[in-house]
Amino acid sequence: MKQHCISHMGRATLWTGLVLSSLAFGQTPANFTYTYVGMPLPIPVQDTGVGLLMGVTVPRGIYIQKVTVTVDIAYPQVGDLNVFLFSPEGTRTKLVEKNCGRQGTLSNITFDDSAPTKYSDVCPAESGGSWQGNEPLSNFSGQYAIGLWTLFVQNNGSNDNFGWAVSYSITITGSLTPLPSTSSLKSRSAVTTGPLFSPQTVVNQASLERGPIAPGEIISIFGLQLGPTPPVSAPAGASLPTNLGGVSVMIGGTTAPITYASFLRVNAVVPTFLPPGTTTTIVVTSNGQASKSISVGVSSSAVGILTRSPVGDGDAIVFNTDSNENKEGSGAATGSQVKVRAVGLGATSPPVPDGEPPPAPGPAVSTTVSASIAGVPATVVSAALVPGLPGVYEVTLMVPNGIPSGAVPLVITTPTGASQKGVRMWVQ
């Protein structure tokens, strides 16, 4: 199974959101609050050697007098984590650096130089509260706030623990002033560089797990400066474009169809010609600026179950025999059939041209597919592409008799691995 890890800047429907709480002009100091409003991001395990980045863009020339930051991180052991804040000029302030061991929480914790106590001296178990960080946020005083602010979260202590960076906000106290010349702002280099991403930030669009990509799989590429703000989605029910919002993605030297493009995330369909067992390259180009070429492995399949959750767990997208959505209060009867939506099941027969809506009936998957419901093997009736939905598969299963009612685990398996953990369906 692929690891639950990605390193990037925004989670699924990710985009850099700006929420401005107050405006002031002239030299009177005021508070300006900007909040990351993308999806939560999974924190990579230690062995990946990478962290995740969450970006918030400040669009105004605020001369900084004070900065406070509130983080919301759901992780079981604070002592594993490094949490740093970077200004657009590249200045770093360490908020937490492998402090607190098994104690403490980073749920809605505010770091403020005015707080009476350092976070690492107390390691609070309750969410909320205001604390000093390991280093002073006054490191940013005297700079101009315009540009990309980045929260860096790194698991530097465990391969067993798993959690999410949910969100953060920064509040800048200062005055709106005319900006100095462009040449004197180091932040300009951070704003004008091309798309940035890494092999660890290329993940399955459904599971958000990294690993080899598969022909026909919808992948998500997380990074910085990948595409437009606000995001752009491809029109439904039509052939997918190879340029969306000024963004194109080259995979193996071929321009791939795109379903979604934003500043922090691009979704693309892997070309079907890629041979499994090889390595290929990915390049993202946004408004004429190309990223570095990164290399990823290719597998025959990379299955992920589509879920209602933006983080790839919880209720699967499943339809009961009566075509009603499978959910709490509308579970499937044992002995009935259900249809499970997924991505990454690989080649089909006959093949479908890249980015084209599959015809009806949907072409069947070429690889062997198995499944379990509530830990019990479930008969796979069929596995095929969904007509009209490029890159989306539907696996029809028989719900085993004798399994318990309620929410039960759901797993789909191919010869190259299983779908993500934490996915469920409902049985009545």
ChimeraX attribute file (.defattr): number of C-alpha atoms within 10 A of each C-alpha:
attribute: neighborCount
match mode: 1-to-1
recipient: residues
	/A:1	15
	/A:2	19
	/A:3	13
	/A:4	19
	/A:5	26
	/A:6	28
	/A:7	31
	/A:8	30
	/A:9	31
	/A:10	31
	/A:11	30
	/A:12	23
	/A:13	21
	/A:14	25
	/A:15	27
	/A:16	29
	/A:17	18
	/A:18	16
	/A:19	14
	/A:20	14
	/A:21	11
	/A:22	9
	/A:23	12
	/A:24	14
	/A:25	11
	/A:26	9
	/A:27	12
	/A:28	10
	/A:29	19
	/A:30	17
	/A:31	18
	/A:32	21
	/A:33	19
	/A:34	22
	/A:35	22
	/A:36	25
	/A:37	22
	/A:38	23
	/A:39	21
	/A:40	24
	/A:41	29
	/A:42	27
	/A:43	28
	/A:44	30
	/A:45	25
	/A:46	19
	/A:47	11
	/A:48	16
	/A:49	12
	/A:50	22
	/A:51	24
	/A:52	28
	/A:53	27
	/A:54	32
	/A:55	29
	/A:56	27
	/A:57	19
	/A:58	25
	/A:59	13
	/A:60	16
	/A:61	18
	/A:62	27
	/A:63	23
	/A:64	20
	/A:65	18
	/A:66	20
	/A:67	23
	/A:68	20
	/A:69	23
	/A:70	22
	/A:71	21
	/A:72	20
	/A:73	24
	/A:74	20
	/A:75	22
	/A:76	16
	/A:77	22
	/A:78	24
	/A:79	23
	/A:80	23
	/A:81	23
	/A:82	19
	/A:83	23
	/A:84	20
	/A:85	21
	/A:86	18
	/A:87	21
	/A:88	25
	/A:89	21
	/A:90	15
	/A:91	12
	/A:92	19
	/A:93	20
	/A:94	16
	/A:95	26
	/A:96	25
	/A:97	20
	/A:98	17
	/A:99	21
	/A:100	20
	/A:101	14
	/A:102	12
	/A:103	14
	/A:104	21
	/A:105	22
	/A:106	26
	/A:107	20
	/A:108	21
	/A:109	21
	/A:110	25
	/A:111	25
	/A:112	24
	/A:113	19
	/A:114	13
	/A:115	14
	/A:116	10
	/A:117	14
	/A:118	19
	/A:119	24
	/A:120	20
	/A:121	13
	/A:122	13
	/A:123	19
	/A:124	17
	/A:125	11
	/A:126	12
	/A:127	14
	/A:128	16
	/A:129	16
	/A:130	21
	/A:131	24
	/A:132	22
	/A:133	25
	/A:134	19
	/A:135	16
	/A:136	18
	/A:137	22
	/A:138	15
	/A:139	14
	/A:140	23
	/A:141	16
	/A:142	13
	/A:143	18
	/A:144	27
	/A:145	26
	/A:146	22
	/A:147	22
	/A:148	23
	/A:149	24
	/A:150	22
	/A:151	26
	/A:152	22
	/A:153	27
	/A:154	24
	/A:155	28
	/A:156	20
	/A:157	18
	/A:158	15
	/A:159	13
	/A:160	7
	/A:161	15
	/A:162	17
	/A:163	19
	/A:164	19
	/A:165	26
	/A:166	23
	/A:167	23
	/A:168	22
	/A:169	21
	/A:170	22
	/A:171	19
	/A:172	24
	/A:173	20
	/A:174	24
	/A:175	23
	/A:176	21
	/A:177	15
	/A:178	12
	/A:179	14
	/A:180	10
	/A:181	7
	/A:182	10
	/A:183	9
	/A:184	9
	/A:185	16
	/A:186	13
	/A:187	21
	/A:188	16
	/A:189	14
	/A:190	17
	/A:191	16
	/A:192	11
	/A:193	13
	/A:194	20
	/A:195	23
	/A:196	19
	/A:197	25
	/A:198	20
	/A:199	20
	/A:200	23
	/A:201	25
	/A:202	29
	/A:203	26
	/A:204	28
	/A:205	28
	/A:206	29
	/A:207	29
	/A:208	28
	/A:209	28
	/A:210	25
	/A:211	23
	/A:212	23
	/A:213	28
	/A:214	30
	/A:215	25
	/A:216	31
	/A:217	30
	/A:218	28
	/A:219	28
	/A:220	28
	/A:221	30
	/A:222	33
	/A:223	28
	/A:224	25
	/A:225	28
	/A:226	29
	/A:227	28
	/A:228	21
	/A:229	15
	/A:230	12
	/A:231	19
	/A:232	18
	/A:233	15
	/A:234	18
	/A:235	11
	/A:236	12
	/A:237	12
	/A:238	13
	/A:239	20
	/A:240	24
	/A:241	18
	/A:242	20
	/A:243	18
	/A:244	23
	/A:245	19
	/A:246	16
	/A:247	24
	/A:248	26
	/A:249	28
	/A:250	19
	/A:251	23
	/A:252	18
	/A:253	12
	/A:254	16
	/A:255	21
	/A:256	24
	/A:257	27
	/A:258	27
	/A:259	26
	/A:260	22
	/A:261	31
	/A:262	27
	/A:263	25
	/A:264	31
	/A:265	31
	/A:266	31
	/A:267	25
	/A:268	29
	/A:269	28
	/A:270	30
	/A:271	23
	/A:272	20
	/A:273	14
	/A:274	20
	/A:275	14
	/A:276	17
	/A:277	12
	/A:278	11
	/A:279	15
	/A:280	19
	/A:281	17
	/A:282	24
	/A:283	21
	/A:284	26
	/A:285	20
	/A:286	22
	/A:287	14
	/A:288	11
	/A:289	16
	/A:290	18
	/A:291	20
	/A:292	16
	/A:293	15
	/A:294	16
	/A:295	15
	/A:296	20
	/A:297	15
	/A:298	21
	/A:299	20
	/A:300	25
	/A:301	25
	/A:302	33
	/A:303	32
	/A:304	29
	/A:305	32
	/A:306	27
	/A:307	22
	/A:308	14
	/A:309	15
	/A:310	20
	/A:311	21
	/A:312	23
	/A:313	19
	/A:314	19
	/A:315	23
	/A:316	25
	/A:317	21
	/A:318	27
	/A:319	22
	/A:320	21
	/A:321	14
	/A:322	11
	/A:323	10
	/A:324	13
	/A:325	17
	/A:326	23
	/A:327	21
	/A:328	14
	/A:329	10
	/A:330	15
	/A:331	21
	/A:332	27
	/A:333	18
	/A:334	16
	/A:335	13
	/A:336	14
	/A:337	21
	/A:338	27
	/A:339	23
	/A:340	23
	/A:341	23
	/A:342	30
	/A:343	27
	/A:344	29
	/A:345	32
	/A:346	26
	/A:347	23
	/A:348	19
	/A:349	13
	/A:350	11
	/A:351	14
	/A:352	19
	/A:353	14
	/A:354	21
	/A:355	24
	/A:356	17
	/A:357	22
	/A:358	23
	/A:359	14
	/A:360	10
	/A:361	11
	/A:362	21
	/A:363	20
	/A:364	19
	/A:365	21
	/A:366	16
	/A:367	17
	/A:368	12
	/A:369	19
	/A:370	19
	/A:371	21
	/A:372	20
	/A:373	23
	/A:374	21
	/A:375	13
	/A:376	16
	/A:377	16
	/A:378	22
	/A:379	17
	/A:380	20
	/A:381	14
	/A:382	13
	/A:383	26
	/A:384	24
	/A:385	30
	/A:386	22
	/A:387	18
	/A:388	18
	/A:389	19
	/A:390	28
	/A:391	28
	/A:392	23
	/A:393	30
	/A:394	25
	/A:395	25
	/A:396	23
	/A:397	24
	/A:398	21
	/A:399	23
	/A:400	20
	/A:401	12
	/A:402	9
	/A:403	15
	/A:404	14
	/A:405	14
	/A:406	17
	/A:407	18
	/A:408	18
	/A:409	18
	/A:410	25
	/A:411	24
	/A:412	24
	/A:413	20
	/A:414	19
	/A:415	12
	/A:416	16
	/A:417	14
	/A:418	20
	/A:419	25
	/A:420	25
	/A:421	17
	/A:422	15
	/A:423	24
	/A:424	23
	/A:425	26
	/A:426	25
	/A:427	23
	/A:428	15
